[in-house]
Amino acid sequence: MAEKRNKSDEPLTRSSRAVPSSRLSRIGRLGSLAGKIAGNVVSQGAGQLLKGEKPVLSSLLLTPKNISNIADQLASMRGAAMKLGQLISMDAGDFLPEELAAILGRLRDDADPMPKDQLIATLNQSWGDKWQDDLLYFSFAPIAAASIGQVHKVITMDGRMLAVKVQYPGVKKSIDSDVDNVATLIKITGLVPKSLDINPLLQEAKAQLHQEADYVREADMLNRYRTMVEGSDIQCKEHNAFVIPKTYAPLTTSTVLAMDFIEAHDLDALLNEPQEVRDAVMTALMTLFFNEIFYFKLLQSDPNLANYRFKPDTKEIVLLDFGATREVPDAISAQYQALLKSAAANDRAMMQQAAFSIGLIDESHSSTQIDAVINIGMEACEAIRYEGAYDFGQSDLIARLHEKGMTLTMEHNFWHTPPVDALFIHRKLGGLFLLAKRLQAKVDMRKAAGKWLAL
């Protein structure tokens, strides 16, 4: 859940908007949006014709006004309509048209909390009508709001402080229709080429969203992940790199998730820390990523910055939101280890074989396309070949990859949807690269991945 939080966990001050909970009302919202877009197209087109200009449909569809309307409506609907935008964007948005990236960027940031009466009705269904009598304190103003639910601070009768995530009503039932309707909206605006088959991604989006809407599953994933981290050598006796909340079973249901409340700040607090602290935090996060793929075989696939919090006093990172946690198949883990080794050894033939095994390329691609993909792969992994600490802050790697990715798709006509496991691994790593650049961090990537390069 890409939560929108304040810098420290204080209540949000955003205005609330009711979540449309019925399938009909959600379809109506998208129908209204389509009507607004059509009206703007007609108005803009007529204006251009009066000036003697020939209107171009794509430019009429992708006006600032239409982009704003799309983002605002999807954000107000929340649920799968908003989450799908986050999934498709893959966070970096490196291979998307600028207009679509703008829409999806808005969706990563904006979420309005639901009104108090809708919140109470939702909790009544999960906890029963007397739930307020059983709690010492419940903050009706949420401390975070996201695409699928919002988070509240709670104190139990025995004094335990909790963070309680409450799912928006109607989200679970509307997932399939939301995904289909938003996909149709994206297709008719021409934001993705007709030749690109996004259906596998859409089906995976539905499956993941159904999983994320099951808070009992998320609680299980959180507990599994915490056990893996605690049993690994990432944590040391002198200093823990990570803090992961424990779930609170008595208040957890399929639509409400209760866990320990951990006082922490957003990652911007790291910008005020010395270089060595930023480097240590980023090194720990990169090391954690390699453990996820090769040891845990359990990937928290959403790299949104709001899923990480920072404790300035202990220099620990708090890990949140395990709804998007995925199991990594053994075969994918082994193939990515081969890919990692090929990058470290600068072995193009080995990387090409690993890319074939993973499904990043296939027999239908030309030698020119394959060479271009391997070039991008080698460049993306340059930090693994670098001796010493790689300076992400001074690197223009992300810009170079963006340029080469656009060249690959536009000039080499490479429209290929890789396996979803690969997409989510790349999504997580891309998010970590962006964070490393934001923090101006220096990381010895060969050392962070050293154990897996030696095996």
C-alpha positions in Angstrom: 0.0 0.0 0.0 1.6 3.2 -1.1 0.7 5.2 1.9 0.6 9.0 2.0 2.0 10.0 5.4 3.0 13.1 7.3 6.7 13.5 8.1 6.1 12.0 11.5 3.1 9.9 12.3 0.6 12.7 13.0 -3.0 12.8 11.7 -3.5 13.8 8.0 -5.2 17.1 7.4 -6.5 16.3 3.9 -10.2 16.7 3.3 -12.1 13.4 3.3 -14.1 12.0 0.3 -16.4 9.1 0.5 -15.2 6.0 -1.3 -17.7 4.8 -4.0 -18.4 1.3 -2.8 -20.8 -0.2 -5.3 -19.8 -1.5 -8.7 -22.4 0.7 -10.4 -21.2 3.8 -8.8 -17.6 3.1 -9.7 -18.5 2.4 -13.3 -20.4 5.6 -13.3 -17.4 7.5 -12.1 -15.3 6.2 -15.1 -18.2 6.9 -17.4 -18.4 10.5 -16.2 -14.6 10.8 -16.6 -14.9 9.5 -20.2 -17.6 12.1 -20.9 -15.4 14.9 -19.5 -12.5 13.8 -21.7 -14.7 13.6 -24.8 -16.1 17.0 -24.1 -12.7 18.5 -23.8 -11.6 16.8 -27.0 -14.5 18.3 -28.9 -13.9 21.7 -27.4 -10.2 21.7 -28.1 -10.7 20.3 -31.6 -13.2 22.9 -32.6 -10.9 25.6 -31.4 -8.0 24.3 -33.5 -10.3 23.9 -36.6 -11.4 27.5 -36.2 -7.7 28.5 -36.3 -7.2 26.5 -39.5 -5.2 23.8 -37.8 -5.7 20.1 -38.2 -6.3 18.6 -34.8 -4.4 15.5 -33.8 -6.4 13.1 -31.6 -3.5 12.1 -29.3 -2.7 15.8 -28.5 -6.4 16.4 -27.8 -6.7 13.5 -25.4 -3.5 14.3 -23.5 -4.1 17.9 -22.5 -3.2 19.1 -19.0 -6.9 19.4 -18.2 -7.6 15.8 -19.3 -4.5 14.5 -17.5 -5.7 16.3 -14.3 -9.2 14.9 -14.7 -7.9 11.3 -15.0 -5.6 11.5 -12.0 -8.2 13.2 -9.8 -11.0 10.7 -10.6 -8.8 7.6 -10.1 -7.4 9.0 -6.9 -11.0 9.7 -5.6 -12.1 6.1 -6.5 -9.1 4.6 -4.7 -9.0 0.8 -4.7 -7.9 -1.0 -7.8 -8.5 2.0 -10.0 -5.8 3.9 -8.2 -3.6 0.8 -7.5 -3.5 -0.2 -11.2 -1.9 3.1 -12.1 0.8 2.5 -9.4 1.4 -1.1 -10.7 1.7 -0.1 -14.4 4.0 2.8 -13.6 6.5 0.4 -12.1 7.5 3.4 -10.0 10.4 4.6 -12.2 8.2 5.1 -15.3 11.3 4.9 -17.4 9.6 3.4 -20.5 6.3 5.2 -20.4 5.1 8.2 -22.4 5.6 11.4 -20.5 1.9 12.1 -20.2 1.1 8.6 -18.7 4.0 8.9 -16.3 2.5 12.3 -15.1 -0.9 10.7 -14.5 0.6 7.7 -12.7 3.0 9.9 -10.7 0.0 11.7 -9.3 -1.6 8.4 -8.3 1.5 7.4 -6.3 1.1 10.5 -4.1 -2.6 11.3 -3.7 -5.2 9.5 -1.6 -8.1 11.1 0.3 -9.3 9.6 3.6 -12.9 8.4 3.9 -15.4 10.3 6.0 -15.8 9.4 9.7 -19.3 7.9 9.2 -18.1 5.6 6.4 -15.1 4.6 8.6 -17.3 3.8 11.6 -19.7 1.7 9.4 -16.7 -0.2 8.0 -15.3 -1.0 11.4 -18.8 -2.0 12.7 -18.8 -4.7 10.0 -15.4 -6.0 11.0 -15.4 -5.5 14.8 -19.1 -5.3 15.7 -21.1 -2.3 16.9 -19.5 -2.1 20.4 -15.8 -1.9 19.3 -15.4 1.6 20.7 -16.1 0.4 24.2 -13.2 -2.1 23.9 -10.5 0.4 23.1 -8.8 3.0 25.3 -8.2 5.3 22.3 -9.0 5.4 18.6 -7.8 8.3 16.4 -10.5 9.0 13.8 -8.1 11.2 11.8 -5.9 8.7 9.9 -2.1 9.0 10.0 -1.9 7.6 6.4 -4.2 7.1 3.4 -3.5 5.0 0.4 -5.1 3.2 -2.6 -6.6 0.3 -0.7 -7.0 1.5 2.9 -6.1 4.1 5.5 -4.2 3.8 8.8 -5.3 4.9 12.3 -3.5 5.0 15.7 -5.1 2.9 18.4 -4.4 2.1 22.1 -5.9 -1.1 23.6 -7.2 -1.4 27.1 -3.9 -2.9 28.3 -2.0 0.1 26.8 -0.6 -1.4 23.7 -0.2 1.2 20.9 -1.2 -0.1 17.5 -1.4 1.0 13.9 -4.6 -0.2 12.3 -5.1 -0.4 8.6 -8.7 -0.2 7.5 -9.7 -1.2 4.0 -12.0 1.0 2.0 -15.5 -0.4 1.5 -16.2 -2.1 -1.8 -12.5 -2.4 -2.8 -12.4 -6.2 -2.9 -15.6 -6.6 -4.9 -14.6 -4.0 -7.5 -11.1 -5.2 -8.3 -11.8 -7.0 -11.5 -14.1 -4.5 -13.0 -11.9 -1.6 -11.9 -8.9 -3.1 -13.7 -10.8 -3.8 -16.8 -12.4 -0.3 -16.9 -9.1 1.5 -16.3 -7.3 -0.6 -18.8 -9.9 0.3 -21.4 -9.5 4.0 -20.5 -5.7 3.7 -21.0 -6.1 1.9 -24.3 -8.6 4.3 -25.8 -6.4 7.3 -25.0 -3.6 5.7 -27.0 -1.2 5.8 -24.0 0.1 2.3 -24.8 0.6 0.9 -28.3 -2.0 -1.5 -29.7 0.8 -4.0 -30.5 1.7 -4.4 -26.8 -0.2 -7.2 -25.1 -0.7 -6.0 -21.6 -3.3 -8.7 -20.8 -0.8 -10.9 -18.8 0.1 -7.8 -16.7 -3.6 -7.0 -16.2 -4.4 -10.5 -15.0 -1.4 -10.4 -12.7 -2.6 -7.0 -11.4 -6.0 -8.5 -10.6 -4.4 -11.5 -8.8 -2.0 -9.2 -6.8 -4.8 -6.8 -5.9 -7.0 -9.6 -4.6 -4.0 -10.7 -2.4 -3.4 -7.2 -1.2 -7.0 -6.9 -0.2 -6.7 -9.9 2.0 -5.3 -8.5 5.3 -5.1 -12.0 6.9 -2.7 -12.9 4.1 -0.8 -9.7 4.6 -0.5 -10.5 8.3 0.9 -13.9 7.5 3.4 -12.4 5.0 4.5 -9.8 7.5 5.2 -12.5 10.1 7.0 -14.7 7.6 9.2 -11.9 6.4 10.0 -10.7 9.9 11.1 -14.3 10.9 13.3 -14.5 7.8 15.0 -11.2 8.6 15.5 -12.0 12.3 17.0 -15.4 11.2 19.5 -13.8 8.7 22.9 -12.2 9.2 21.5 -8.8 8.1 20.8 -8.0 11.7 23.7 -8.0 14.1 23.8 -8.2 17.9 25.2 -4.7 18.3 22.8 -3.0 15.9 19.7 -3.9 14.1 19.4 -2.5 10.6 15.6 -3.1 10.4 12.5 -2.9 12.6 9.4 -4.8 11.5 6.1 -4.5 13.4 4.4 -7.5 15.0 0.8 -8.2 14.1 -2.0 -8.0 16.7 -4.3 -11.0 16.0 -7.4 -9.9 18.2 -8.1 -6.9 15.9 -7.0 -8.4 12.6 -9.6 -9.5 10.0 -9.7 -9.8 6.2 -10.3 -6.1 5.9 -8.6 -4.7 9.1 -4.9 -5.2 9.9 -3.6 -4.4 13.3 0.1 -4.2 14.1 2.5 -2.5 16.5 2.7 1.3 16.1 6.4 2.3 15.7 7.3 5.9 16.1 9.4 6.9 13.1 9.9 9.6 10.4 9.7 9.4 6.7 12.9 8.9 4.7 13.4 12.6 4.1 14.8 12.7 7.6 17.8 10.8 6.2 18.7 13.8 4.1 19.9 15.5 7.3 22.1 12.6 8.3 25.8 12.4 7.6 27.1 10.6 4.5 28.1 7.5 6.4 24.6 7.0 7.8 23.0 7.4 4.4 25.5 5.0 3.0 24.9 2.5 5.7 21.1 2.6 5.4 21.3 2.2 1.6 23.8 -0.6 1.9 21.5 -2.4 4.3 18.5 -2.0 1.9 20.5 -3.3 -1.1 21.8 -6.3 1.0 18.2 -7.0 2.0 17.1 -7.0 -1.6 19.7 -9.6 -2.6 18.6 -11.7 0.4 15.0 -11.4 -0.7 15.8 -12.8 -4.1 18.4 -15.5 -3.3 17.8 -16.5 0.4 14.3 -15.6 1.6 12.7 -16.3 -1.8 10.2 -13.7 -0.5 10.1 -10.3 -2.1 8.3 -7.2 -0.7 7.7 -5.9 -4.3 6.5 -2.4 -3.7 9.4 0.0 -3.4 7.3 3.1 -2.6 9.2 5.4 -0.3 6.3 5.5 2.2 6.9 1.8 2.9 10.1 2.7 4.6 10.4 4.8 7.8 13.5 6.1 9.6 14.3 6.2 13.4 16.9 9.0 13.8 17.7 7.9 17.4 18.7 4.4 16.5 19.4 4.8 12.7 17.1 1.9 12.0 14.8 1.5 9.0 11.2 0.5 9.8 9.7 -1.8 7.1 6.0 -1.5 6.4 3.3 -2.8 4.1 3.6 -6.5 3.2 0.5 -6.8 1.1 2.6 -6.8 -2.1 4.9 -9.5 -0.8 5.5 -12.3 -3.4 7.2 -15.6 -3.3 10.2 -15.9 -5.7 10.2 -19.2 -7.6 13.4 -21.2 -7.2 14.0 -21.2 -11.0 13.7 -17.4 -11.1 16.1 -17.0 -8.2 18.7 -19.3 -9.8 18.4 -17.5 -13.2 18.8 -14.1 -11.6 21.8 -15.3 -9.7 23.3 -16.3 -13.1 22.4 -12.9 -14.5 24.1 -11.2 -11.5 27.2 -13.3 -12.0 27.3 -12.5 -15.8 27.1 -8.8 -15.0 29.9 -9.0 -12.5 32.1 -10.9 -14.9 31.1 -8.7 -17.9 30.1 -11.9 -19.7 27.7 -11.0 -22.5 27.1 -14.6 -23.6 26.3 -15.7 -20.1 23.9 -12.8 -19.6 22.1 -13.5 -22.9 21.6 -17.1 -21.8 20.2 -16.0 -18.4 18.0 -13.4 -20.1 16.6 -16.2 -22.4 16.0 -18.4 -19.4 14.2 -15.7 -17.5 12.1 -14.6 -20.5 13.5 -11.1 -20.9 14.1 -12.0 -24.6 12.9 -14.9 -26.8 13.4 -16.5 -30.2 11.2 -14.0 -31.9 13.6 -11.1 -31.3 16.2 -10.1 -33.8 20.0 -10.1 -33.1 19.8 -6.3 -33.1 17.0 -6.3 -30.5 18.9 -8.9 -28.4 22.1 -6.9 -28.5 20.3 -3.8 -27.4 18.7 -5.6 -24.5 22.0 -7.0 -23.4 23.6 -3.6 -23.7 21.0 -2.2 -21.4 21.4 -5.1 -19.0 25.1 -4.6 -18.7 24.8 -0.9 -18.3 22.1 -1.3 -15.6 24.5 -3.6 -13.6 27.5 -1.3 -13.9 27.5 -0.8 -10.1 28.1 -4.5 -9.6 31.4 -4.3 -11.7 32.5 -1.1 -9.9 35.4 -1.6 -7.4 34.5 0.1 -4.2 31.5 2.3 -3.3 29.4 3.3 -6.3 28.3 6.9 -6.1 24.6 6.8 -6.9 24.3 10.5 -6.2 26.7 11.5 -9.0 25.6 8.8 -11.4 23.4 9.5 -14.4 22.6 5.8 -14.8 18.8 6.3 -14.5 18.8 8.9 -17.2 21.0 6.7 -19.5 18.7 3.7 -19.0 15.7 5.8 -19.7 17.1 7.0 -23.0 18.2 3.6 -24.0 14.9 2.1 -23.0 13.0 4.6 -25.1 15.3 3.9 -28.1 14.8 0.2 -27.7 11.0 0.5 -27.8 10.7 3.3 -30.4 13.6 2.6 -32.8 14.0 -1.1 -32.4 10.2 -1.7 -32.0 10.8 -3.9 -28.9 7.4 -4.2 -27.3 7.8 -7.2 -25.0 6.1 -8.0 -21.7 8.5 -10.1 -19.6 7.3 -12.6 -16.9 5.6 -10.9 -14.0 8.2 -12.2 -11.5 10.8 -10.4 -13.5 8.7 -7.2 -13.6 8.3 -7.1 -9.9 12.0 -7.8 -9.3 13.0 -5.0 -11.7 10.4 -2.7 -10.1 11.9 -3.2 -6.6 15.5 -2.7 -7.8 14.5 0.4 -9.8 12.9 1.9 -6.7 16.0 1.2 -4.7 18.2 2.9 -7.3 16.0 5.9 -7.2 16.2 6.0 -3.4 20.0 5.7 -3.5 20.2 8.7 -5.9 17.8 10.7 -3.7 19.9 10.0 -0.7 23.2 10.7 -2.6 24.4 7.4 -1.2 27.5 5.5 -2.0 27.2 1.7 -1.9 29.7 -1.1 -2.5 27.4 -3.3 -4.6 29.9 -6.1 -5.1 30.2 -6.4 -1.3 26.4 -6.2 -0.8 26.0 -9.0 -3.3 29.2 -10.8 -2.5 27.8 -13.9 -0.9 25.7 -14.6 -4.1 28.5 -13.9 -6.5 30.7 -16.5 -4.7 28.2 -19.3 -4.7 
